[in-house]
Amino acid sequence: MSALTGGFGATVVMAIAWLITHLPWLHMPEQTAIPCVLVAWLGAFVCFAGTLPRSRSVRLGLSAGLVSGLSGLLFFGTTLASGGSTPESVGQMVPGAPLRAIGFVLLGVGLGLIGGVIGGLIARPGAVMRDAPHWLARFALVTSAAVVPLVFIGGLVTSTDSGMAVPDWPRTYGANMFLYPLGSHVAEEMAKASAAGKTYEQVFVEHSHRLFGAFLGLAAIVLLISTVAIDRRRWVKVLAWIAFLLVLAQGLLGGWRVLEDSRLGAMVHGVLAQLTFGVVVGLAVVLSDAFRAATPETLPIDPRLARRAKALTTGTLHSLILQLLLGAAYRHFRHIHILWTHILVALVVVIIAMIAGFTLTSEPLRRSSAGRVVRAIGIALAGFAIFQFMLGWLAFLVAGRDLKAQSIQDALVRTIHQADGAILLAIAVAAFVWGRKLWRCRVQGP
């Protein structure tokens, strides 16, 4: 389980670095982009190995490198195909493609080995190997982290009106989705010739969204199998199934949105994405060491404080879901009355979230066994709520009212506002789960 966690975590870092360095608006040359990706990839292995006992850092670094190399083929596959001279030849494997794929996997193994060596040198001398439930919880965090870039790119799809830049599904312009030559001059020419009238930048955003979605699907499968095999709590296994089915539904809904060209489908797809993110984060919380260790004996809480924490975290989550629906409706339909309702509800959300956050940081909770975790969630809840409120006004004042942003700067403001909202919702889910836990661990009165 540790190698899977390190490998998938390194792939998340590598994929994010690849996305940033290859954004069409940056025009970053390959001789600069590739070293940046490799450094980020290696850094992820070093951080992973640095948490391991020195005696196992090299071996597990190698294993994590193999896992990362194999899972990273989902992104590297775009370099294994050529454009061809006709639409039918797009996506055909280039000569030596299998050897290039093997070379990429070996590169991952090599970086994992180097990362294991460096991580072993900086690891704490007294570090011990943690058990499988610990690494399962860490893998759930990695899966949650994989949702973040997906949500961000999904928001960028809406902000740049890239929803139909790729008009077919599950293929991409007739090619295998994982072999579409994204980044090549052929992809640029195909975008220009597209009947949808989309730009290459829009094609890049939409296709990248699909690749990150496929990777999340792979991570969700591994998380489901691992949770069913390792965790003994039946309700947690049910939650893992719910998380997996939501990820699966998201993929199918995204495909249906393309095939039907439905703006309502796009809105539902966006809302369900954030709810799925929340469920995955909730699963990560209940799998965590702190949550599993919290019992009425180890976490005695005053009933009044527990009741207040439960009520406020529940109210925060429910108000955020309402705010999510309003925000998604405005982003996709741009009706002005929805916008003003969204602004009014934002005032309610920020007030409730701040009170809930301050409640979770109160002195009695700080002294409890889970005080550090609960306090961090409370601070994050209040902080992100304030930041989101400020981002909302920034988007209102400078990001325009049209469906498609007029510049990449406007698109980024809108997308960051949307992505921060998703993160805030995920934090609210974590607070809600802990609020219920505190209620169950309350001290019984006389």
N, C-alpha and C positions, 0 to 999 in steps of 0.2 A: 504493500500500500504506500510506503514511503517513496519508492521509485516512481510510482504513478503520480503521486502528488508533485514531486520535483519535476518530472518530465512534462506534465501538463502545465504546471506553473511556468516553466521556462518557455513553453510554446506560446502561452498567453503574452509573455513579455516580448518574445521575438515577433509575434504577429502585430502587436501594437507598434513596435518600432518600425516594422515594414510598412504599416499603414501610414504612419506619420511621414516617413522619409519618401514615400512614393505618392503623396498627395499631388495631383496635377498642378495645383496652384503654386506649389513651392518650386517646381522646376529644378529639383535637386538632382545633380548628375549621379549616375550609378557608382562612380568611383568614390563618391562621398557617402551615398546612401548605404551601400553594402557594408563598409566598415562600421557604420553606426549600428546596423542591425546585429552584426557579429559581436560587437562589444556589449550590447544590451543582452544578447542571448547568453554570452559567457558570464556576465554579471549575475544573471538569474541562477545559473548553476553554482556560482560561488556562494551566493546567499543561502541557497538550499543546503549545500554541503557544510556551510559554517554552523548549521544547527545540529549536525550529527556528531556522534563520537568519532574521534580521529581515526580509530581503527576501521571504521566502516565508510568513511567519507569517499574514498576512491572507488570502492566497489559500487556503492549506491550512486555515485556520480556517473559512472559508466552506464548503469541501468537506466538512470533518469535521462541520460543523453540518447540512449536507444529509443526510449518512449517518446521523447521530444522529437527526434528525427522522424519517426514513423508518423506521429500525429501532425507534424509540420508539413507533411506532404500534401495535406489539404490546401495549403497556401502555395507551396513550391510547384504544384502541378501546373500553374499558369505559365511557367517557364519551360515546360516539357513539350509544348505544342507550337506549331507554326501557324501562320495565318493562311497560307496558300493563296492561289490566284483566283479561286472561285469560292462562293459561299459553302459549297459542299465539302471543300477541302479544309475549311477552318476547323481547328482543333485536332488536326492530324498530328501524331507524335513525330517529333523531330528525330533525325538519325542519332542513335546513341542515347535516346531518352531513358531506357532502363538503367544504363550505367550512370547517367546523371542523377537519377533518383537514388541509386545505391550510394553514390558519392555524397548526396545531401544527408542521408541517414548516417553515413560514416562521419561526416562533419559534425553532426549532433553528438555522436559518441565521443569524438575527439574533444569537443568543447566540454562535454560532461566530465571527461577524464581530467582535463586541465582545471576545470572548476572544482572537481573533487580534491585535487592536490592542493590548490590554493585555499579552498574552504577548510581542509584539514589543518592547515597551518594557522588559521585564525580562529578555529573552533575552541570553545572553552575546554580546558583540560578535564574537567569533571563531568562533561556532557554524557548523558546516558541515552540509550535507544528507547524511544517511547513506544507504547503499545499500538495495536492496530486501530482501536477506536480514536486515539489521538490523531493518527494520520488520516483517518476517515473524515474527521472534523476539518482538518487542514485541506483535504481535497474538496470538501464542500465550499470552503472559502475560495479555493482556486476556481471552482465552477461559478461562484458568484462573481468573481473578478472577470471571468470570461463574458459575463452578461454586460458589463459596463461598456466596453467598446461597441458591442452590438447595439445597445440602446442609443449610444452617441451617434453611430453611423445611421441608424434608423431615423433619428431626429434630423440628421443632415439630409437624408433622402427627402423628407417632407419640406425642409427649409429651402432646398434647391430645386424642388419640384422634379425629383429624379425618379418618381415612382414607376413610370413606364419606360424608363430609359432602356431597359432590356425587356422586349415585348413578349418573350416566350418563357416557359417554365415547365419542367425543371432544367431544360437546356438553356444555353445562352447563345443567341443568334444561331441556333441550330447545332452548336457544338456542345460537347460534354462540359457541364458547368465547371468541373475541376481542371479541365484542359483548355479553357478559353484563354487565348494569349493576351491577357490583360497587361497593359504597359507597352505593347508593341505598336508599331506604326499601323499594322493591319487593324488592330482594335480601334484606333483613331479613325481610320478610313471608313470602317463599318459604321461607326457612330455618325459620321457625317452623311453617310448614304442611307441612314435609317429613315423609314417612313414616319417614325414618331417625331422626327425633328429635334432629337436630343443631342447634346454635346458629349464629347468624350469624358469631360469631367463628371457629367451626370451618370454615364455608363460606369465609370470607375466607382463612384459612390454606391450605386445600386448593386453591382457585382460583388464588391467587397462586403457589402451587407450579407449577401448570400453565403460567402465563404466563412465569415464569422458565425453565421447561423448554423452552418454545417458542423463547425468545430464545437459549438455549444451542444449540439445534438449528440455528438460523440462523447463529450464530457458528461452529459446527463445520463447516457446509457451506463457508463462506468460508475457514476455515482449511485445509480439505482441498484446495480448488481452488488456493489460493495456494501451499501447500506443493508440490503436484504441479507447478505452473508454475514455481516459483522455485528450489527446492532440487534439487540434482543427485544427491544420495545416494539410491540406490534403497531402502535399508533404512529411511531416514527417511520416504520416501513410503509405504512399507508401514505404518509406525507411524502415520502420519496417517490412513490408511484404517482401521486398527484403532480409533483414537480416535473417528473418525466413526461407525463401526459400533456401538461401545459406546454412544455417545450415542443413536443410533437405537434400539438394543435397549432402552435405558432408557425411552425414551418409549413403546414398544410394551408393555414389561413393566408400566409404570405403568397403562396403559389396561387390560391384562388383569387386573391386580390389582383394579381397580374393577369390571369386568364380572363377575368370578368371586367377588368379595368374599373373597379368600384371604389369610389372615394369613401363611401361608408365602410367598405371592407378595410380600407387603409386606416381609418380611424379606429375601428375595432382591433385591428392588428397592433396599432400603437398602444392602445389602452391595455390589451392583454399582455403585451411585452413587459410593461412596468409591473403588472400584477404577478407575472411569472417571476420577475426579478425578486419581488418581495417574498414569494413562496420559497424560492431557492435560498434566500438569505435567512428566512425563518428556519428552514431545514438545517442550515449551517449553525444557527444559534442552538437548536436543541441537541445537536451532535457535539457541541463544544464541551471541553473538559469542565469549565466552570458551571455550565448548566447541569451536566450529569452529576456533579458533586454537590449541587444545592439540594438540600433536604430540609424538612422542618426542624431537624436537629441541628444542622450546620448553619441554617439561615433563618433564625427566628426573627420575625418582624412584627412590630406593633400593628394590630388590626386596622387602626384608623389610617396609618401611613400606607399599608398595603391596599386598603380600599381606595384611597386617593390616587395612588399610583396606577391601579388597574383602571379606574374610571377615566383618568386623564389620558393615559396611553391609548385606551380604546377610542375616546373621542378624537384624539389626534389622528389616528389611523382612518377612521370613518370620514372625517372632514377632508383628509388628503385624497381619499378615493373620489369623493365628490369633486374636489378641485381638479383632479386628474381628468375626469370626464368632461368638465367644462373647458379645461385647457385644450384637450384633444379636439373637442367640437369646434373651438375657435380656430385652431391651427389648420383644420381641414375644410372649414366652411366659411370662416371669416365674417360671421354675423356680429354686428356691433353690440347687440344686446347680450350676447353670450360673453363678450369681452368684459363688459361692465359687471356682469354677475360674477365672473371669474375674479375680478379685482376686489369686489366686496367680500367674497368668500375667503380671499387671501388674507384679509385682515383678521378674520376669525381663526384661520389656520395658524398664523404666526403667533397669535396670543395663546392659543391652547398649547401649541408645540413648545413655546417658551416656558409656560407654567409646568408642563409635564417634564420638560428637561430639567428645570430647577428642582422639581420634586425628586427626580432620580439621583440628584447630586446632594440631597440633604444629609445631614450629619449622621443620623441613625443608619442609613444605608451605606455610608462610607465606612462605617465600622464593621459591617457584616463581611462574611467570607467571600461574597461575590461583589464586594463594594467597588473594587477597581473597575470591573467590567461594566457594572450598572452605571457607575459615575461617567465612564467614557461614553456610553450610549446617550446619557442625558446631556452631556456637553455637546456631542455631535448633533443631537436632535435640535437643541436650541440654536446652535451655531449655523447649521445648514438651513434652518427655517428663516433666520434673519438674512442670510446670504441669498436665499431663493427669493425672498421678498424684494430685495434690492435689485436682483437680476430681472425680476418681473417688470419693475419700473424702467430699468434700462432698456429692455426690449420694447416696452410701450412707447418710450420717447424717441428711440433712434433706429429701431429695426424695421420700421415700415409697416404698412397694413395690407400689402398685396400678398397673394398666396405664395408667390415665389419671391424670395429675397432679391433685392436689386443688386447686391454685392456680396462677395464672400464674407466680408466683415459682418454684414447684417445677418447672413445665414449662420455664422458662428455664434453671434449673440443669442439668436433664437434657439439654436441647438444646445448651447451650454445651459440656457434656462430650462429647457426640456430635460436634459440629462441630469442636471442638479435636482430637478423635481423627482426623477426616478430614484436617485440616491437618497433623497429625503424620505421618500416613501419606504424604501428598504430599511432605513434607520428606524422609521416609525414602526415597521413590522417587528424589528428586533426589540424595540421598547415595549411593544404590545405583548410579545412572547414573555419577556421578563416581568412585565406587570402582572400577568396571570400567574407566573411562577411565584412571585412575591405574595400574591393573594393565597396561593395554596400553602405557602410556608409561614403564614401569619401565626402569631402566638395566640392560642385559644384563651379566651377570657374565662373568668371564674364561673 
